[in-house]
Amino acid sequence: MWYEALGFVLIIALSWVNEIEGLPDILFGGTTHVRDWRYTAAQTLVIIYVWAIVFGLTKKLVDRLHHLEGLLKVCAWCRRVGHNGKWLKMERYFAEGFHIQTTHGMCPDCLKKVQEDTAEFKRREMEGSSTTDSGDERSLAS
């Protein structure tokens, strides 16, 4: 972005050098240069306006690029993390990339789901065992 700003400053400087010295007349010959300060001032304002637009769009693009580079690539299937051209397990990524040791736990939502699944499993097991027990009693009665 510095090069971009430097380029626009150079364009403004050339515009004013042209106004003061009459560059086409010096380079290619011709009649004497007539100075028009208002024209050059208006030209400078237009250049600054164009620079502001280009600067804003470039800044937005660079910010977006930094945002995208900051995203963590995680495999949707195995949950490995893409880091420096390698795919690491998440625990290893944190250990290597950030020097953070990890441990495992369970969030409240997953704990609730596991408890519900376990209760459902036990309920089905109890229903299945009571059906089996009734069938055993019938065969014993015969």
The first five atom37 places (N, CA, C, CB, O) and aatype in JSON, in Angstrom:
{
  "aatype": [12, 17, 18, 6, 0, 10, 7, 13, 19, 10, 9, 9, 0, 10, 15, 17, 19, 2, 6, 9, 6, 7, 10, 14, 3, 9, 10, 13, 7, 7, 16, 16, 8, 19, 1, 3, 17, 1, 18, 16, 0, 0, 5, 16, 10, 19, 9, 9, 18, 19, 17, 0, 9, 19, 13, 7, 10, 16, 11, 11, 10, 19, 3, 1, 10, 8, 8, 10, 6, 7, 10, 10, 11, 19, 4, 0, 17, 4, 1, 1, 19, 7, 8, 2, 7, 11, 17, 10, 11, 12, 6, 1, 18, 13, 0, 6, 7, 13, 8, 9, 5, 16, 16, 8, 7, 12, 4, 14, 3, 4, 10, 11, 11, 19, 5, 6, 3, 16, 0, 6, 13, 11, 1, 1, 6, 12, 6, 7, 15, 15, 16, 16, 3, 15, 7, 3, 6, 1, 15, 10, 0, 15],
  "atom_mask": [
    [1, 1, 1, 1, 1],
    [1, 1, 1, 1, 1],
    [1, 1, 1, 1, 1],
    [1, 1, 1, 1, 1],
    [1, 1, 1, 1, 1],
    [1, 1, 1, 1, 1],
    [1, 1, 1, 0, 1],
    [1, 1, 1, 1, 1],
    [1, 1, 1, 1, 1],
    [1, 1, 1, 1, 1],
    [1, 1, 1, 1, 1],
    [1, 1, 1, 1, 1],
    [1, 1, 1, 1, 1],
    [1, 1, 1, 1, 1],
    [1, 1, 1, 1, 1],
    [1, 1, 1, 1, 1],
    [1, 1, 1, 1, 1],
    [1, 1, 1, 1, 1],
    [1, 1, 1, 1, 1],
    [1, 1, 1, 1, 1],
    [1, 1, 1, 1, 1],
    [1, 1, 1, 0, 1],
    [1, 1, 1, 1, 1],
    [1, 1, 1, 1, 1],
    [1, 1, 1, 1, 1],
    [1, 1, 1, 1, 1],
    [1, 1, 1, 1, 1],
    [1, 1, 1, 1, 1],
    [1, 1, 1, 0, 1],
    [1, 1, 1, 0, 1],
    [1, 1, 1, 1, 1],
    [1, 1, 1, 1, 1],
    [1, 1, 1, 1, 1],
    [1, 1, 1, 1, 1],
    [1, 1, 1, 1, 1],
    [1, 1, 1, 1, 1],
    [1, 1, 1, 1, 1],
    [1, 1, 1, 1, 1],
    [1, 1, 1, 1, 1],
    [1, 1, 1, 1, 1],
    [1, 1, 1, 1, 1],
    [1, 1, 1, 1, 1],
    [1, 1, 1, 1, 1],
    [1, 1, 1, 1, 1],
    [1, 1, 1, 1, 1],
    [1, 1, 1, 1, 1],
    [1, 1, 1, 1, 1],
    [1, 1, 1, 1, 1],
    [1, 1, 1, 1, 1],
    [1, 1, 1, 1, 1],
    [1, 1, 1, 1, 1],
    [1, 1, 1, 1, 1],
    [1, 1, 1, 1, 1],
    [1, 1, 1, 1, 1],
    [1, 1, 1, 1, 1],
    [1, 1, 1, 0, 1],
    [1, 1, 1, 1, 1],
    [1, 1, 1, 1, 1],
    [1, 1, 1, 1, 1],
    [1, 1, 1, 1, 1],
    [1, 1, 1, 1, 1],
    [1, 1, 1, 1, 1],
    [1, 1, 1, 1, 1],
    [1, 1, 1, 1, 1],
    [1, 1, 1, 1, 1],
    [1, 1, 1, 1, 1],
    [1, 1, 1, 1, 1],
    [1, 1, 1, 1, 1],
    [1, 1, 1, 1, 1],
    [1, 1, 1, 0, 1],
    [1, 1, 1, 1, 1],
    [1, 1, 1, 1, 1],
    [1, 1, 1, 1, 1],
    [1, 1, 1, 1, 1],
    [1, 1, 1, 1, 1],
    [1, 1, 1, 1, 1],
    [1, 1, 1, 1, 1],
    [1, 1, 1, 1, 1],
    [1, 1, 1, 1, 1],
    [1, 1, 1, 1, 1],
    [1, 1, 1, 1, 1],
    [1, 1, 1, 0, 1],
    [1, 1, 1, 1, 1],
    [1, 1, 1, 1, 1],
    [1, 1, 1, 0, 1],
    [1, 1, 1, 1, 1],
    [1, 1, 1, 1, 1],
    [1, 1, 1, 1, 1],
    [1, 1, 1, 1, 1],
    [1, 1, 1, 1, 1],
    [1, 1, 1, 1, 1],
    [1, 1, 1, 1, 1],
    [1, 1, 1, 1, 1],
    [1, 1, 1, 1, 1],
    [1, 1, 1, 1, 1],
    [1, 1, 1, 1, 1],
    [1, 1, 1, 0, 1],
    [1, 1, 1, 1, 1],
    [1, 1, 1, 1, 1],
    [1, 1, 1, 1, 1],
    [1, 1, 1, 1, 1],
    [1, 1, 1, 1, 1],
    [1, 1, 1, 1, 1],
    [1, 1, 1, 1, 1],
    [1, 1, 1, 0, 1],
    [1, 1, 1, 1, 1],
    [1, 1, 1, 1, 1],
    [1, 1, 1, 1, 1],
    [1, 1, 1, 1, 1],
    [1, 1, 1, 1, 1],
    [1, 1, 1, 1, 1],
    [1, 1, 1, 1, 1],
    [1, 1, 1, 1, 1],
    [1, 1, 1, 1, 1],
    [1, 1, 1, 1, 1],
    [1, 1, 1, 1, 1],
    [1, 1, 1, 1, 1],
    [1, 1, 1, 1, 1],
    [1, 1, 1, 1, 1],
    [1, 1, 1, 1, 1],
    [1, 1, 1, 1, 1],
    [1, 1, 1, 1, 1],
    [1, 1, 1, 1, 1],
    [1, 1, 1, 1, 1],
    [1, 1, 1, 1, 1],
    [1, 1, 1, 1, 1],
    [1, 1, 1, 1, 1],
    [1, 1, 1, 0, 1],
    [1, 1, 1, 1, 1],
    [1, 1, 1, 1, 1],
    [1, 1, 1, 1, 1],
    [1, 1, 1, 1, 1],
    [1, 1, 1, 1, 1],
    [1, 1, 1, 1, 1],
    [1, 1, 1, 0, 1],
    [1, 1, 1, 1, 1],
    [1, 1, 1, 1, 1],
    [1, 1, 1, 1, 1],
    [1, 1, 1, 1, 1],
    [1, 1, 1, 1, 1],
    [1, 1, 1, 1, 1],
    [1, 1, 1, 1, 1]
  ],
  "atom_positions": [
    [[0.83, -1.18, 0.0], [0.0, 0.0, 0.0], [0.88, 1.26, 0.0], [-0.95, -0.01, 1.21], [0.48, 2.32, -0.5]],
    [[2.09, 1.12, 0.57], [3.02, 2.25, 0.53], [3.42, 2.57, -0.9], [4.26, 1.95, 1.38], [3.53, 3.74, -1.26]],
    [[3.66, 1.53, -1.71], [4.02, 1.76, -3.11], [2.89, 2.45, -3.86], [4.38, 0.44, -3.79], [3.11, 3.32, -4.7]],
    [[1.68, 2.04, -3.54], [0.51, 2.65, -4.16], [0.45, 4.14, -3.82], [-0.78, 1.94, -3.71], [0.26, 4.97, -4.71]],
    [[0.61, 4.47, -2.55], [0.58, 5.87, -2.12], [1.74, 6.65, -2.75], [0.65, 5.96, -0.57], [1.56, 7.79, -3.17]],
    [[2.92, 6.04, -2.8], [4.07, 6.68, -3.41], [3.83, 6.97, -4.89], [5.32, 5.8, -3.23], [4.22, 8.02, -5.4]],
    [[3.19, 6.05, -5.58], [2.85, 6.24, -6.99], [1.92, 7.43, -7.2], [0.0, 0.0, 0.0], [2.12, 8.21, -8.13]],
    [[0.91, 7.57, -6.34], [0.0, 8.7, -6.47], [0.69, 10.02, -6.13], [-1.22, 8.5, -5.57], [0.41, 11.04, -6.76]],
    [[1.59, 10.01, -5.14], [2.35, 11.22, -4.82], [3.23, 11.6, -6.01], [3.22, 11.0, -3.55], [3.38, 12.78, -6.32]],
    [[3.82, 10.61, -6.67], [4.64, 10.87, -7.85], [3.8, 11.48, -8.98], [5.32, 9.57, -8.33], [4.26, 12.39, -9.67]],
    [[2.6, 10.98, -9.17], [1.7, 11.55, -10.2], [1.38, 13.01, -9.88], [0.4, 10.72, -10.31], [1.38, 13.86, -10.77]],
    [[1.09, 13.29, -8.61], [0.8, 14.68, -8.21], [2.03, 15.56, -8.42], [0.34, 14.73, -6.73], [1.92, 16.68, -8.91]],
    [[3.2, 15.03, -8.04], [4.44, 15.81, -8.21], [4.69, 16.11, -9.69], [5.64, 15.05, -7.61], [5.06, 17.23, -10.03]],
    [[4.5, 15.12, -10.56], [4.68, 15.35, -12.0], [3.68, 16.38, -12.52], [4.53, 14.03, -12.77], [4.01, 17.18, -13.4]],
    [[2.48, 16.35, -12.0], [1.47, 17.31, -12.4], [1.92, 18.73, -12.07], [0.13, 17.0, -11.73], [1.76, 19.64, -12.89]],
    [[2.47, 18.92, -10.87], [2.91, 20.25, -10.46], [4.21, 20.67, -11.16], [3.1, 20.3, -8.95], [4.38, 21.84, -11.48]],
    [[5.11, 19.72, -11.4], [6.33, 20.04, -12.16], [5.93, 20.47, -13.56], [7.3, 18.83, -12.21], [6.51, 21.41, -14.11]],
    [[4.96, 19.79, -14.14], [4.46, 20.17, -15.46], [3.9, 21.58, -15.42], [3.39, 19.19, -15.94], [4.13, 22.36, -16.35]],
    [[3.17, 21.92, -14.37], [2.59, 23.26, -14.27], [3.68, 24.33, -14.14], [1.62, 23.33, -13.08], [3.59, 25.39, -14.75]],
    [[4.68, 24.04, -13.34], [5.72, 25.04, -13.08], [6.69, 25.16, -14.26], [6.5, 24.67, -11.81], [7.02, 26.27, -14.68]],
    [[7.13, 24.05, -14.79], [8.18, 24.05, -15.81], [7.67, 23.85, -17.23], [9.17, 22.98, -15.5], [8.37, 24.23, -18.17]],
    [[6.49, 23.29, -17.42], [5.99, 23.01, -18.77], [6.77, 21.88, -19.41], [0.0, 0.0, 0.0], [7.47, 22.09, -20.4]],
    [[6.65, 20.67, -18.85], [7.43, 19.51, -19.32], [7.28, 19.21, -20.82], [7.02, 18.31, -18.55], [8.3, 18.97, -21.46]],
    [[6.07, 19.22, -21.41], [6.01, 18.93, -22.85], [6.8, 19.94, -23.69], [4.55, 18.92, -23.31], [7.41, 19.57, -24.69]],
    [[6.78, 21.21, -23.28], [7.53, 22.21, -24.02], [9.02, 21.97, -23.92], [7.18, 23.61, -23.53], [9.75, 22.17, -24.89]],
    [[9.5, 21.55, -22.73], [10.92, 21.28, -22.53], [11.33, 20.02, -23.28], [11.25, 21.14, -21.02], [12.36, 20.0, -23.95]],
    [[10.52, 18.97, -23.19], [10.87, 17.68, -23.8], [10.72, 17.69, -25.32], [10.02, 16.59, -23.21], [11.56, 17.14, -26.03]],
    [[9.65, 18.3, -25.82], [9.34, 18.18, -27.24], [9.46, 19.52, -27.98], [7.95, 17.63, -27.41], [9.29, 19.57, -29.2]],
    [[9.73, 20.56, -27.26], [9.83, 21.89, -27.88], [8.44, 22.47, -28.09], [0.0, 0.0, 0.0], [7.44, 21.77, -27.97]],
    [[8.39, 23.71, -28.4], [7.1, 24.33, -28.66], [7.05, 25.72, -28.12], [0.0, 0.0, 0.0], [8.07, 26.35, -27.84]],
    [[5.85, 26.19, -27.97], [5.65, 27.56, -27.5], [5.9, 27.63, -26.01], [4.23, 28.05, -27.83], [6.06, 26.62, -25.33]],
    [[5.94, 28.82, -25.52], [6.14, 29.01, -24.09], [4.93, 28.51, -23.33], [6.42, 30.5, -23.75], [3.8, 28.57, -23.81]],
    [[5.18, 28.03, -22.15], [4.14, 27.42, -21.32], [3.33, 28.51, -20.62], [4.75, 26.46, -20.27], [3.89, 29.44, -20.04]],
    [[2.01, 28.39, -20.68], [1.11, 29.29, -19.97], [0.67, 28.58, -18.7], [-0.14, 29.71, -20.86], [0.15, 27.46, -18.74]],
    [[0.89, 29.22, -17.6], [0.56, 28.59, -16.31], [-0.91, 28.81, -15.97], [1.46, 29.15, -15.18], [-1.46, 29.89, -16.16]],
    [[-1.53, 27.7, -15.44], [-2.92, 27.77, -14.99], [-2.99, 27.0, -13.68], [-3.93, 27.18, -16.06], [-3.2, 25.79, -13.67]],
    [[-2.82, 27.7, -12.57], [-2.75, 27.08, -11.24], [-4.07, 26.4, -10.87], [-2.4, 28.13, -10.18], [-4.07, 25.36, -10.22]],
    [[-5.17, 26.99, -11.28], [-6.47, 26.41, -10.93], [-6.66, 25.04, -11.58], [-7.61, 27.35, -11.36], [-7.19, 24.12, -10.95]],
    [[-6.24, 24.89, -12.82], [-6.35, 23.6, -13.51], [-5.52, 22.53, -12.79], [-5.89, 23.74, -14.99], [-5.99, 21.41, -12.6]],
    [[-4.3, 22.87, -12.4], [-3.43, 21.91, -11.72], [-3.97, 21.58, -10.33], [-1.99, 22.46, -11.62], [-3.88, 20.43, -9.89]],
    [[-4.53, 22.56, -9.65], [-5.12, 22.31, -8.33], [-6.33, 21.37, -8.47], [-5.54, 23.64, -7.65], [-6.5, 20.46, -7.66]],
    [[-7.15, 21.6, -9.47], [-8.31, 20.71, -9.7], [-7.83, 19.31, -10.08], [-9.23, 21.29, -10.82], [-8.41, 18.31, -9.64]],
    [[-6.78, 19.25, -10.89], [-6.21, 17.95, -11.28], [-5.69, 17.22, -10.04], [-5.07, 18.14, -12.31], [-5.87, 16.01, -9.91]],
    [[-5.06, 17.95, -9.14], [-4.55, 17.35, -7.9], [-5.69, 16.81, -7.05], [-3.74, 18.37, -7.11], [-5.59, 15.73, -6.49]],
    [[-6.77, 17.56, -6.95], [-7.93, 17.09, -6.17], [-8.52, 15.82, -6.77], [-9.0, 18.18, -6.11], [-8.9, 14.91, -6.03]],
    [[-8.61, 15.75, -8.08], [-9.14, 14.54, -8.74], [-8.21, 13.36, -8.47], [-9.3, 14.77, -10.27], [-8.68, 12.26, -8.19]],
    [[-6.9, 13.59, -8.54], [-5.94, 12.51, -8.27], [-6.07, 12.03, -6.83], [-4.49, 12.98, -8.55], [-6.04, 10.82, -6.58]],
    [[-6.21, 12.96, -5.9], [-6.37, 12.58, -4.48], [-7.68, 11.81, -4.28], [-6.33, 13.85, -3.57], [-7.72, 10.86, -3.51]],
    [[-8.74, 12.22, -4.96], [-10.03, 11.53, -4.87], [-9.9, 10.1, -5.39], [-11.11, 12.29, -5.65], [-10.38, 9.15, -4.76]],
    [[-9.27, 9.94, -6.54], [-9.06, 8.6, -7.12], [-8.18, 7.77, -6.19], [-8.42, 8.69, -8.53], [-8.44, 6.59, -5.99]],
    [[-7.13, 8.39, -5.62], [-6.25, 7.68, -4.69], [-7.05, 7.2, -3.47], [-5.08, 8.58, -4.24], [-6.85, 6.07, -3.0]],
    [[-7.94, 8.04, -2.95], [-8.74, 7.65, -1.78], [-9.61, 6.43, -2.09], [-9.63, 8.82, -1.3], [-9.73, 5.52, -1.27]],
    [[-10.21, 6.41, -3.27], [-11.04, 5.27, -3.66], [-10.18, 4.01, -3.8], [-11.78, 5.56, -4.99], [-10.53, 2.95, -3.26]],
    [[-9.07, 4.13, -4.52], [-8.18, 2.98, -4.72], [-7.62, 2.5, -3.39], [-7.03, 3.34, -5.7], [-7.55, 1.3, -3.15]],
    [[-7.22, 3.43, -2.52], [-6.69, 3.07, -1.21], [-7.73, 2.32, -0.38], [-6.21, 4.32, -0.46], [-7.42, 1.31, 0.24]],
    [[-8.97, 2.82, -0.38], [-10.04, 2.16, 0.38], [-10.3, 0.75, -0.11], [0.0, 0.0, 0.0], [-10.44, -0.18, 0.68]],
    [[-10.37, 0.59, -1.43], [-10.62, -0.74, -1.98], [-9.45, -1.69, -1.73], [-10.9, -0.65, -3.48], [-9.65, -2.86, -1.41]],
    [[-8.23, -1.17, -1.86], [-7.05, -2.01, -1.6], [-6.99, -2.4, -0.14], [-5.76, -1.26, -2.01], [-6.68, -3.55, 0.18]],
    [[-7.28, -1.48, 0.77], [-7.27, -1.79, 2.2], [-8.31, -2.85, 2.52], [-7.53, -0.52, 3.04], [-8.04, -3.78, 3.29]],
    [[-9.48, -2.73, 1.93], [-10.53, -3.72, 2.16], [-10.08, -5.1, 1.67], [-11.84, -3.3, 1.44], [-10.31, -6.1, 2.34]],
    [[-9.45, -5.14, 0.5], [-8.95, -6.39, -0.06], [-7.85, -7.0, 0.82], [-8.43, -6.16, -1.48], [-7.85, -8.2, 1.06]],
    [[-6.93, -6.17, 1.28], [-5.84, -6.66, 2.13], [-6.39, -7.15, 3.47], [-4.79, -5.56, 2.36], [-5.94, -8.17, 3.99]],
    [[-7.34, -6.42, 4.04], [-7.95, -6.86, 5.3], [-8.64, -8.2, 5.13], [-8.95, -5.82, 5.81], [-8.55, -9.07, 6.0]],
    [[-9.34, -8.37, 4.02], [-10.02, -9.64, 3.74], [-9.0, -10.78, 3.59], [-10.88, -9.53, 2.45], [-9.22, -11.89, 4.07]],
    [[-7.89, -10.47, 2.93], [-6.84, -11.46, 2.75], [-6.25, -11.87, 4.1], [-5.74, -10.92, 1.84], [-6.03, -13.05, 4.35]],
    [[-6.0, -10.89, 4.97], [-5.48, -11.21, 6.31], [-6.49, -12.05, 7.09], [-5.15, -9.92, 7.09], [-6.11, -12.97, 7.81]],
    [[-7.78, -11.73, 6.94], [-8.82, -12.51, 7.62], [-8.81, -13.96, 7.14], [-10.2, -11.88, 7.38], [-8.86, -14.89, 7.94]],
    [[-8.75, -14.14, 5.82], [-8.77, -15.49, 5.27], [-7.52, -16.27, 5.64], [-8.91, -15.44, 3.75], [-7.58, -17.48, 5.87]],
    [[-6.37, -15.6, 5.71], [-5.15, -16.28, 6.12], [-5.2, -16.69, 7.59], [-3.93, -15.39, 5.87], [-4.54, -17.64, 8.0]],
    [[-6.0, -15.96, 8.37], [-6.11, -16.26, 9.79], [-7.04, -17.41, 10.11], [0.0, 0.0, 0.0], [-7.1, -17.85, 11.26]],
    [[-7.78, -17.91, 9.13], [-8.7, -19.02, 9.38], [-7.92, -20.31, 9.56], [-9.71, -19.16, 8.23], [-6.89, -20.53, 8.91]],
    [[-8.4, -21.15, 10.41], [-7.78, -22.44, 10.69], [-8.41, -23.48, 9.78], [-7.95, -22.83, 12.19], [-9.63, -23.65, 9.77]],
    [[-7.58, -24.19, 9.0], [-8.08, -25.23, 8.1], [-8.23, -26.52, 8.88], [-7.12, -25.43, 6.88], [-7.26, -27.05, 9.41]],
    [[-9.46, -27.03, 8.97], [-9.74, -28.27, 9.68], [-10.43, -29.23, 8.72], [-10.62, -28.0, 10.95], [-11.4, -28.86, 8.06]],
    [[-9.92, -30.46, 8.64], [-10.54, -31.48, 7.78], [-11.94, -31.79, 8.31], [-9.66, -32.77, 7.73], [-12.13, -32.02, 9.51]],
    [[-12.89, -31.81, 7.41], [-14.28, -32.04, 7.8], [-14.53, -33.48, 8.23], [-15.2, -31.67, 6.66], [-15.52, -33.76, 8.9]],
    [[-13.65, -34.41, 7.83], [-13.88, -35.81, 8.16], [-13.1, -36.25, 9.38], [-13.51, -36.69, 6.98], [-13.67, -36.79, 10.33]],
    [[-11.79, -36.01, 9.38], [-10.98, -36.53, 10.49], [-10.62, -35.46, 11.51], [-9.72, -37.16, 9.94], [-10.03, -35.79, 12.54]],
    [[-10.96, -34.2, 11.25], [-10.74, -33.07, 12.15], [-9.26, -32.76, 12.38], [-11.41, -33.34, 13.48], [-8.91, -32.15, 13.39]],
    [[-8.39, -33.17, 11.43], [-6.99, -32.77, 11.51], [-6.87, -31.32, 11.05], [-6.08, -33.7, 10.64], [-7.72, -30.81, 10.32]],
    [[-5.8, -30.67, 11.5], [-5.59, -29.25, 11.21], [-4.46, -29.1, 10.19], [-5.28, -28.46, 12.51], [-3.4, -29.69, 10.35]],
    [[-4.7, -28.3, 9.15], [-3.67, -28.01, 8.16], [-2.77, -26.91, 8.68], [0.0, 0.0, 0.0], [-3.22, -25.79, 8.94]],
    [[-1.46, -27.23, 8.84], [-0.5, -26.27, 9.41], [0.86, -26.49, 8.76], [-0.41, -26.42, 10.97], [1.42, -27.58, 8.85]],
    [[1.39, -25.45, 8.12], [2.71, -25.5, 7.47], [2.85, -26.68, 6.51], [3.8, -25.57, 8.53], [3.88, -27.35, 6.49]],
    [[1.82, -26.93, 5.73], [1.87, -27.99, 4.73], [1.67, -29.39, 5.28], [0.0, 0.0, 0.0], [1.76, -30.36, 4.53]],
    [[1.4, -29.52, 6.58], [1.16, -30.83, 7.2], [-0.25, -30.85, 7.76], [2.22, -31.14, 8.31], [-0.84, -29.81, 8.06]],
    [[-0.78, -32.06, 7.91], [-2.08, -32.24, 8.55], [-1.84, -32.93, 9.88], [-3.08, -33.07, 7.65], [-1.43, -34.09, 9.92]],
    [[-2.1, -32.21, 10.95], [-1.81, -32.69, 12.31], [-3.11, -32.92, 13.07], [-0.92, -31.69, 13.07], [-4.12, -32.28, 12.81]],
    [[-3.05, -33.85, 14.04], [-4.17, -33.97, 14.96], [-4.27, -32.66, 15.73], [-3.99, -35.19, 15.94], [-3.27, -31.98, 15.95]],
    [[-5.48, -32.32, 16.12], [-5.7, -31.03, 16.76], [-4.83, -30.84, 18.0], [-7.16, -30.89, 17.12], [-4.33, -29.75, 18.24]],
    [[-4.66, -31.89, 18.79], [-3.85, -31.8, 19.99], [-2.4, -31.47, 19.65], [-3.94, -33.11, 20.79], [-1.76, -30.65, 20.32]],
    [[-1.88, -32.12, 18.6], [-0.49, -31.87, 18.19], [-0.34, -30.46, 17.62], [-0.04, -32.92, 17.16], [0.69, -29.81, 17.83]],
    [[-1.35, -29.99, 16.9], [-1.31, -28.64, 16.34], [-1.19, -27.62, 17.46], [-2.57, -28.36, 15.5], [-0.36, -26.71, 17.38]],
    [[-2.0, -27.75, 18.5], [-1.92, -26.81, 19.61], [-0.57, -26.91, 20.32], [-3.06, -27.06, 20.6], [-0.02, -25.9, 20.75]],
    [[-0.05, -28.12, 20.46], [1.24, -28.31, 21.13], [2.37, -27.69, 20.31], [1.52, -29.81, 21.37], [3.24, -27.03, 20.87]],
    [[2.37, -27.9, 18.97], [3.45, -27.39, 18.14], [3.28, -25.91, 17.82], [3.52, -28.18, 16.85], [4.23, -25.14, 17.91]],
    [[2.08, -25.51, 17.44], [1.85, -24.15, 16.99], [1.79, -23.13, 18.11], [0.0, 0.0, 0.0], [2.22, -21.99, 17.93]],
    [[1.26, -23.51, 19.25], [1.03, -22.55, 20.33], [1.67, -22.96, 21.65], [-0.44, -22.36, 20.53], [1.58, -22.22, 22.63]],
    [[2.31, -24.11, 21.68], [2.92, -24.64, 22.91], [1.88, -24.73, 24.03], [4.1, -23.75, 23.35], [2.14, -24.35, 25.17]],
    [[0.71, -25.24, 23.66], [-0.38, -25.42, 24.61], [-0.66, -26.91, 24.72], [-1.67, -24.64, 24.17], [-0.88, -27.58, 23.72]],
    [[-0.65, -27.43, 25.94], [-1.01, -28.82, 26.16], [-2.53, -28.91, 26.25], [-0.34, -29.38, 27.45], [-3.18, -28.0, 26.76]],
    [[-3.08, -30.0, 25.76], [-4.53, -30.15, 25.76], [-4.93, -31.34, 26.62], [-5.06, -30.33, 24.32], [-4.13, -32.23, 26.91]],
    [[-6.18, -31.32, 27.02], [-6.79, -32.43, 27.72], [-8.19, -32.58, 27.15], [-6.81, -32.21, 29.29], [-8.63, -31.74, 26.37]],
    [[-8.87, -33.6, 27.54], [-10.2, -33.84, 26.98], [-11.25, -33.68, 28.05], [-10.28, -35.25, 26.35], [-11.01, -33.92, 29.23]],
    [[-12.4, -33.27, 27.64], [-13.54, -33.1, 28.53], [-14.8, -33.26, 27.71], [0.0, 0.0, 0.0], [-14.76, -33.72, 26.56]],
    [[-15.93, -32.87, 28.28], [-17.19, -32.98, 27.57], [-18.0, -31.72, 27.86], [-17.97, -34.27, 28.0], [-18.17, -31.32, 29.01]],
    [[-18.49, -31.11, 26.79], [-19.3, -29.9, 26.97], [-20.67, -30.3, 27.51], [-19.43, -29.11, 25.63], [-21.08, -31.45, 27.39]],
    [[-21.39, -29.36, 28.11], [-22.71, -29.67, 28.7], [-23.7, -30.24, 27.69], [-23.3, -28.42, 29.32], [-24.49, -31.12, 28.03]],
    [[-23.68, -29.75, 26.45], [-24.63, -30.25, 25.44], [-24.35, -31.71, 25.11], [-24.55, -29.4, 24.16], [-25.27, -32.52, 25.02]],
    [[-23.06, -32.05, 24.93], [-22.72, -33.44, 24.62], [-23.01, -34.35, 25.82], [-21.22, -33.55, 24.21], [-23.47, -35.48, 25.65]],
    [[-22.74, -33.86, 27.04], [-23.02, -34.64, 28.24], [-24.52, -34.96, 28.31], [-22.56, -33.88, 29.5], [-24.9, -36.09, 28.62]],
    [[-25.35, -33.96, 28.04], [-26.8, -34.18, 28.08], [-27.21, -35.21, 27.03], [-27.55, -32.85, 27.85], [-28.03, -36.08, 27.31]],
    [[-26.64, -35.11, 25.82], [-26.98, -36.07, 24.76], [-26.55, -37.48, 25.14], [-26.32, -35.66, 23.43], [-27.31, -38.43, 24.95]],
    [[-25.35, -37.63, 25.69], [-24.87, -38.95, 26.1], [-25.76, -39.52, 27.2], [-23.4, -38.88, 26.59], [-26.09, -40.7, 27.19]],
    [[-26.16, -38.68, 28.15], [-27.04, -39.14, 29.23], [-28.39, -39.58, 28.67], [-27.23, -38.03, 30.28], [-28.94, -40.6, 29.09]],
    [[-28.93, -38.81, 27.71], [-30.21, -39.19, 27.1], [-30.06, -40.49, 26.32], [-30.72, -38.07, 26.17], [-30.93, -41.36, 26.4]],
    [[-28.97, -40.62, 25.56], [-28.74, -41.85, 24.79], [-28.57, -43.05, 25.72], [-27.5, -41.7, 23.89], [-29.07, -44.14, 25.44]],
    [[-27.87, -42.86, 26.83], [-27.66, -43.94, 27.79], [-28.99, -44.34, 28.43], [-26.66, -43.51, 28.88], [-29.26, -45.53, 28.58]],
    [[-29.81, -43.36, 28.81], [-31.12, -43.66, 29.41], [-31.99, -44.41, 28.4], [-31.82, -42.35, 29.86], [-32.69, -45.35, 28.77]],
    [[-31.95, -43.99, 27.13], [-32.73, -44.67, 26.08], [-32.23, -46.09, 25.91], [-32.64, -43.9, 24.74], [-33.04, -47.01, 25.77]],
    [[-30.93, -46.29, 25.91], [-30.35, -47.63, 25.77], [-30.78, -48.52, 26.93], [-28.81, -47.55, 25.7], [-31.16, -49.67, 26.73]],
    [[-30.71, -47.99, 28.15], [-31.11, -48.77, 29.33], [-32.59, -49.11, 29.27], [-30.79, -47.99, 30.63], [-32.99, -50.23, 29.61]],
    [[-33.42, -48.15, 28.83], [-34.86, -48.39, 28.73], [-35.13, -49.52, 27.73], [-35.6, -47.1, 28.3], [-35.93, -50.41, 28.02]],
    [[-34.48, -49.5, 26.58], [-34.67, -50.55, 25.58], [-34.16, -51.88, 26.09], [-33.96, -50.18, 24.27], [-34.75, -52.93, 25.83]],
    [[-33.05, -51.84, 26.81], [-32.49, -53.08, 27.36], [-33.45, -53.69, 28.38], [-31.11, -52.82, 28.01], [-33.64, -54.91, 28.43]],
    [[-34.06, -52.83, 29.2], [-35.01, -53.33, 30.2], [-36.25, -53.9, 29.51], [-35.42, -52.19, 31.18], [-36.75, -54.94, 29.93]],
    [[-36.74, -53.25, 28.47], [-37.89, -53.77, 27.74], [-37.54, -55.1, 27.07], [-38.37, -52.76, 26.69], [-38.34, -56.03, 27.07]],
    [[-36.35, -55.17, 26.51], [-35.91, -56.39, 25.84], [-35.74, -57.53, 26.83], [0.0, 0.0, 0.0], [-36.09, -58.67, 26.51]],
    [[-35.22, -57.25, 28.01], [-35.01, -58.32, 29.0], [-36.34, -58.76, 29.59], [-34.06, -57.85, 30.11], [-36.49, -59.94, 29.92]],
    [[-37.31, -57.85, 29.75], [-38.61, -58.27, 30.3], [-39.36, -59.11, 29.28], [-39.46, -57.03, 30.7], [-40.09, -60.03, 29.66]],
    [[-39.21, -58.84, 27.99], [-39.84, -59.66, 26.95], [-39.19, -61.03, 26.93], [-39.72, -58.99, 25.56], [-39.88, -62.04, 26.78]],
    [[-37.9, -61.09, 27.08], [-37.17, -62.36, 27.1], [-37.56, -63.16, 28.33], [-35.65, -62.13, 27.06], [-37.73, -64.38, 28.26]],
    [[-37.68, -62.48, 29.48], [-38.07, -63.18, 30.71], [-39.47, -63.77, 30.58], [-38.02, -62.23, 31.92], [-39.7, -64.89, 31.05]],
    [[-40.4, -63.06, 29.97], [-41.76, -63.59, 29.79], [-41.75, -64.79, 28.89], [-42.69, -62.52, 29.22], [-42.47, -65.75, 29.14]],
    [[-40.95, -64.77, 27.85], [-40.86, -65.9, 26.94], [-40.27, -67.11, 27.64], [0.0, 0.0, 0.0], [-40.68, -68.23, 27.36]],
    [[-39.31, -66.91, 28.54], [-38.72, -68.02, 29.28], [-39.73, -68.62, 30.23], [-37.48, -67.55, 30.05], [-39.76, -69.84, 30.41]],
    [[-40.58, -67.79, 30.86], [-41.58, -68.3, 31.78], [-42.6, -69.16, 31.04], [-42.28, -67.15, 32.51], [-43.02, -70.2, 31.55]],
    [[-43.0, -68.73, 29.83], [-43.97, -69.5, 29.04], [-43.39, -70.87, 28.67], [-44.36, -68.74, 27.76], [-44.09, -71.88, 28.73]],
    [[-42.13, -70.89, 28.3], [-41.55, -72.18, 27.9], [-41.41, -73.1, 29.12], [-40.15, -71.98, 27.22], [-41.5, -74.32, 28.99]],
    [[-41.2, -72.52, 30.29], [-41.09, -73.34, 31.51], [-42.46, -73.89, 31.89], [-40.49, -72.5, 32.68], [-42.55, -75.01, 32.4]],
    [[-43.55, -73.12, 31.65], [-44.89, -73.55, 32.01], [-45.37, -74.68, 31.1], [-45.86, -72.36, 31.94], [-46.22, -75.47, 31.5]],
    [[-44.85, -74.77, 29.9], [-45.3, -75.82, 28.97], [-44.72, -77.09, 29.33], [-44.97, -75.5, 27.57], [-44.98, -78.1, 28.67]]
  ]
}
